């Protein structure tokens, strides 16, 4: 599997965990996974906006979501 993506078995555990956290929106699983994989990418490679936007379909939306989560202390 590509090192930039979360394995399916790990995603199931992570998604279950995320649903228990108050203060974050977990409405659309596909969008939540795309965002989580963006965060995972940053964790693996460092915060390089150019690479992030190459991997993610809509880098600006993902960066905004990351900022929103960080302001909520997550």
N, C-alpha and C positions, 0 to 999 in steps of 0.2 A: 504494500500500500504506500501511497505517496506520503512522504514525511510531513507534508503541510496539512494533512487532513486527519481528523479524529476517527479512530477505528469504530466500527458500528457497535461493538460490545461496550466500548468505553463511552460512546455517546449515550447509550441507553441509561447508564448509571449517572452520567452527568446531567442529562435532561431531567431525570427523576429528582435529583438533588436540587436543581435550579427551580423546579416547581414549588419547593418547600420554602424558598426565600421570599420574605415579604419585601415589597418595594421595587421589584423588577417586573417587567412585563414579559410574560412567556405565552404569547397568544398563538403564533404561527410557528410550528416546530421547524419547518424548513428555513425560515428566516432566522430563527434563534440559532440553529445549527450553523448557518453561514456566518453569523456574527461570532459565535464561539470559536469557529475555525479561524476567523480573522484574528481573534485574541491569541489563539494557540500559535498562529503564524508569527505574531509579534514576539511572543514568549521565546520561540525557537530562534528567531533571526535578529531581534532587536527592532526598535521602532524606526524603520526606514519607510517613509510614506510612498516612495516610488515603487518598491517591491510589493508593498501591501496592496496598492491599487492594481498592480499587474495580476496578482492572484485573485483578488476579490472582484466580483462583477461591478459592484458599486461602492468603491472605496470611500467616497465622501459620506454616504449614509452609514457605513460601518464605523467610520471614525467618529461621527456624531453620536452613535449609540455607545461607543466605548467611552466617550467623554461623559455621557449621561450616567452610565453605570459608575464611573469613577467618582463623580460628584455625589453619588448616593453611598459611597463608602464600600463599593464592591470591587 
